[in-house]
Amino acid sequence: MSILLIDKRKSIKSNPLSALYSYLSTAFALLFFISSSIQLTAQKLRCTHDAVVSSIDDNRLKSENRSTFILQVVVHVVWNQDEENISDERISNQISRINEDFNKLNEDIDLVPDLFQDLIGNAEIKFELAKEDPFGTPTNGINRRQTDIKTIGSTLSSDQKEVIKYSTLGGIDAWDTNHYINIWVGRTVEVFGLTATLSSAGTKDDGIIITPEAFGEFEDDNSITNKGRTLTHELGHYFGLIHLWGRDNGCGTDDDGIVDTPEQERPYSGCKIFPQVSCGSVDMNMNFMDFSNDTCLLFFTNNQVQLMRDVLTTIRSGIIVSDEDIFIPKPLEDIEISVHDNTLLIRPASVIDGPVFIEFYSISGQPLHKENLNILNDHRINTNYLPKGVYILSIRTANQRFTDTFAAGF
């Protein structure tokens, strides 16, 4: 069986100053291998993904003054069988797992071979379950819905939409993907996880799907995904990384574009004894972007971390909450809104100093309008293009928020 990945990038390790290249436009599927042979099996794949690739200048790693980025996560659990309706506790331990893995705090970090110890990177990214939904309502960051679709995580509609991501199709709509990392948990076939292309960043399709048996940490000696590292791996894709061996198996053809990861011929399965060698060097099969079992995936490299932070501060900058703990703003009061002649009028009792962020959404949470103002006084927004319906208005400053509904199109 051949494995195909169509790649629009140009990736050469010897060019460390190359910029981020164009996005991959197609996903691929890659089966696990049996033991040390390369015979393909019918097991689930680790993942399918598209990502950006770049090389990173080592000098930047030494000079960058970093802060820890705080990111909000929302988990949408769409379940058919009771065992797929994973507990809040398991969701919590999954968030703990990715925080440990992205911050070099995992308890098994000392198992990284001495050869690679100096390459271990710390992404300094903190993930937290959302404390407010897009409308300013307090939340625990977890949504749940039962479905009649047994493998909803892999089901596509007639127009090729991922059903799990649409409430009208039986799933759950994404929260504003410019501000939240959306993770859907639903039964899949063939893969444990899949991540939307970076070209989908900010759209309602943006986010990650994980099958329930690969989400969170749990006791099961027979499981290869029981430490929650499928999500660690998929978040690597979400922030621009690809697999260590690049688009194709083989040496001298392609790799991941990361300077400090050795060229690798192919993915690994299981937990192979160190060292494993291919392409004339020792392979990094314990890296989070390999296909080894969860218990044998241990770290990101410094240059992988730098690429992820580059993607986060450019393509995905909207999801950064702050470099402090997530903070719930106080309510903005004394704002009057009204709609006349297809115009939404926002009238505060007194001038509000900016920056002021105005957004409104459909009732299902789809963002429809965004603008930033230096000050807010009487302000008018054309609503002529909106279909008949009820909409949710959000007005935010650095430390206050106003939320209300309005009707348009009538």
N, C-alpha and C positions, 0 to 999 in steps of 0.2 A: 504493500500500500504506500503510495506517495503522500507526502505531507506538503502542502502548498501554502506559502505566505507571500502575498504581493506587497512589496515594500517600495515606497516612493522616496526613501531617504538615501543619502550618501553618507556612509559611516567609515572613517578611516582613523584608527587609533593613533597613528603617527601625527595627526593634525589636532593638537589639543586646544586650538583656539577656534575651532569650527563652531558656528552658532547652532541654535536649535533648528532642525530641519523640518520639512513638511511632515504632516501626520501620516501614519499608516492608514490605509483606507479599507482594509479588509481584515477580518478576524481569522484566526486559524485554530485548528484542533490538533493536539498532539497527545498520543496515547502513552501511558506508562510502559516501561520496559520490564521484562521478566529478568530478575536477578542480574547477572552480569552479561547476559546475552542481549541482543538487540531485536529479539522477536517481539512484535507488537501484540498486545493483549486487548481484551474487550473491557478493561477496567475504565472507570471514569477518568477523564483528563484532569490535570490540576486546574487548567483554566483556558480561556480563549480571550484574546485581547488585541488592542491596537495602542500604539504609544509613540512618543517622540524620542528621538535619540540625539545625543550630542556628546562631544568630548569636553572635558573640564580642565581648566588650567590649574595645575597644582599650586601655583603661587597664590591664587585666590583663597585656597583652603587655609593657608597660613595667616592671611591678613584680614579675613572677613570678621567684622564685629557683629556677632549674631545675637538675636533675641529669640526667645521661645515663642513660637506661634501657637495660638489657641484656635482650634477649629471645632465647629459644631457638627454633630452627627445625628441623623435621625434614622431609626431602624424601623422598617415596615415589614411586619411578619404576616405572610399570606399562607395560610395553612389549610390542608385538606384532612389529614389524619391528626389525632390528638398529639402524637409524639413530635409532630412538626411545629406545634405551637410552643416554641421554646420559651423558657421562663425568663422573667426579668433578671434573675440572678445570673443566668447563663449569658445574657446580653451584657450585663455588668462585667463579668469576668472576661468577655471578649474585648471590651473597651480597655480593661486593664492590660490584657495581652498586647494589644497594638501599641499602647503607651510604653510598655516595657521594651518591646522590640524596636520602636523608633527612637528610643532614648538610651540605648545601650545599657538597659537595666535588667534584661532578661537573666534569669538565674543560671542559664546554661552558657552564658557568653564566654566563660573561661574554657569551654570546650573547643573554641576556635583554635585551629592549629597554630603553633608558634610562627609558622611561615607567614600567616596572614594577620597576626595580632596587631601590627602597626597600621593596618589598613581599615580597622573597624571604625565605622562612622557613627556619629550621633546626630540625628536629624533635628533634634530640639523642636519637635512638634508634639503638642499635647492635644489629644482628642477628648471631647466631652459630649455626653448626650445633651441635646438641646434642652434649654430651660424655658424657651418661649417658642411657640409656633409662628408662622409667618404673619399672623394677625395680632401678635402680642399677647396671646393667651398662655398662661403658664402650662407647662407640659413636662412629662418625664422623658420625652424624646423617643417614645415607642408607640407605634400604631399597630393594630391587629385587625385582621379580617379573615374569616373562613371562606373557603372557595370550594366549588365542586370540581375544579380542574386539578387532576392528580399531579401533573408535572407542570405547574403554572410557571415555574422559573425558566422553562425552555419553550413555552408555548408562544407562537406568533399568530397574530390575527391575519385575516385575508390580505390586508394591506401592509403586512410585515412589521407591525408594531409588536413590541414585547408586552404581552398581555398583563404581566405582573405590575407594570408601571402605569396602568390606566384604570381608574375606578369604574369607568363605563364598560370596561371589558372584564371586570371581575377582580382587578388588582387594587392598588392604592396609588393615587397620583403622587408624583414627586413634590416635595416642598421646594421652594425656590432654590434651584440648583446653583444659583450665583452666590448663595449664602450658607447652604447646608450641604454636607456630604450625605447623599441619600444611599442607604443600603437596604436592599430588599432581600428577605430571607424566604425562599420558596423552593420546593422540590424541583430539581433539575434532572435531566438525563445527559449522559456523556461527559459532563464537566462538573467540577466542584464549584467553580466560580467563573464569572465573566465580568468584564469592565467595558463600559462604553468608550468609544474613541475620544481622543482629546479634541477632535473637531466637533464633538457634541457638547463640549463644555458650556454650561449655562443653559442648555436646552432641557426640556422636560424628560428627555431620554437619558440624561447624564446620570451616572451613578454605577453601583456595583450590585450584582446578584450573587448570593451565596446559597448553596443548598444546605438544609438544616443539619445534615450529618457532618458538615465541615465548619459549623459556626460555634464559636466558644470553646472552652476547655471542658473536658468530661473524661470520666474513667472508662476506657475501653481498650484493652490491650491488643485487640484485633484491628483497631482503626488506624489508618495512616494519616488522619486529619483531626486528631483529638486534642491538639494544643492551640487551635484557633489561628494557625498560621496561613490558612488560605486567604483570610482577610488581609494579613500583613503583606502577602504576595500581591494580592489584587490592588491594594493601596499603592504599592510600588508602580503598577501599571497606571493607576489613576494620576500619579505624579510624574509620569513620563518614562519610566523604565521599561525595557523589554527583557526577554530571557537572555541568559548569558551567552547562548550559542547563536543569537541573532535570528535571522529569518529562515535559515536553512541549516540542516546538519552538514557537517564536514569542516575541514580545516582550510584556511586560506581563501574562503569564499565570502564570509560575512561574520560579524559578531555583534556585540551589543553597543559598540561605540564608546564604552567606558574605559578610560585609560588604565585604571588599577584593578580591573577584573581580567584574569588571564583568558586568552582565546580558548574556547571550549568546543569540542566536536559535536556534542549532543547532550540532551538532558539525562539526568540520573533518576533512578527510582530506588526505593528502599533506603537503607543507611549503609553506604559503601565504606569499606575500611580505607582510611587515609594512608598513603596518598593514592589518588587516581590520576592518571596521566593521559592527556591527549594533545594533539597539535604542538608537541614539543615542550609542554609545560605542565605543571601540577594544576589540576582543575579545582575550582572553588565550588564544589558541589554541596557545600554547607551554606552557601549564600541564599538569602530569602528568595532570589529570583530563579532558583533551580527548581526541579520537580521532586527532590528527595522528600522522604516522609517528614511530617511536622517535627518529630523529635530530633531530627538531624539538620533542620534549618536554623541558622544561628545569628546571621548579621547582614547588614548592608555595608558597603565600603564607603570611604570618604568621598570618592567621586560620584558614586550613586547618590549619596546624600546631597551633594552640591547640585546635581541635576534636578532632584526632586524639589529642592528649595527654589531653584530657578523657575521651575514650572509653577510652583505655588505662588511666587511673588509676581508672576506675569499672567499667564493664562488663567490661573485659578485664584488670583489675588482677592476676589470678592468673598471667598469663604473664610478669610482670616478675620477672626473676631478682634483680637488684640494680642499684645504680648503680656497681658495680665490675665487673671482668672475671669471667666465669663461673668458679666455683670448685667443685672436686670435693671433697665432704666425706669425712672419714675414717670408717672403719667403726665402728659401735657394736658392742661385744662383750658377752658374758656376759648375753645375754637368752635366756630359755627360753620356748618357746611350746608349747601343747598344746590339744587340743579334747576336751571331755567334755560330754555332755548338751546338745549344740547351743550350747555356749559356748566361745569362744576365750579362753584365759587367756594373758596376757602377763606374764611374771615376770622383771624385771631382777634381777641379783645385788645391786644397790644402787639407791637412789632416783636417778632421773635428773631433773635440774632442767630446767624448761621455758623457753620453750614447746616442747612435743613434738607433732609432727604424725603422726597414725596414719592410714594409708590401706591399703585392699586392693583388688585388681583381679582380674578374671577372667583366665584364662590367655592370652586374646587381648589383654589390656591395657585392658579397659573398667573405669573406676573404679566401685566398688560401695559404698564406705564411706569417710567422712572425718570426723575429729574432732581437736580441738586440746585439749591438756591443759597445765595449769600445771606439774605434776610427773607423772612416771610411776613408780608403784610397782606392786603387783599390780593388774592391770587386766583386766576381763572385757567381752567383746563378744558379744552375742547373734548366733548364726549360723543361727537356726532358719529364716529366710526364704531361705537360699541353697539352690539346687538341688545335687544330688550333683555333686562335682567338686573340682578342685584350684585353689587360689587363691594369690595372691602378696601377701604382707604387706610393707609399707614403714613404717618408723619413722624419723622424722627430727628432729634438733635443728638449731640454727643451723649447726653445723659437723660433725655426725656423722650416719651413716645405718646402719640395719640392714635387711636384706632376707632373707626366707625364704618358704617355701611351707607351706601347710597344707591338709588335706582336710576337707571339710564335706559334710553332707547324707547321710552313710552311716549 
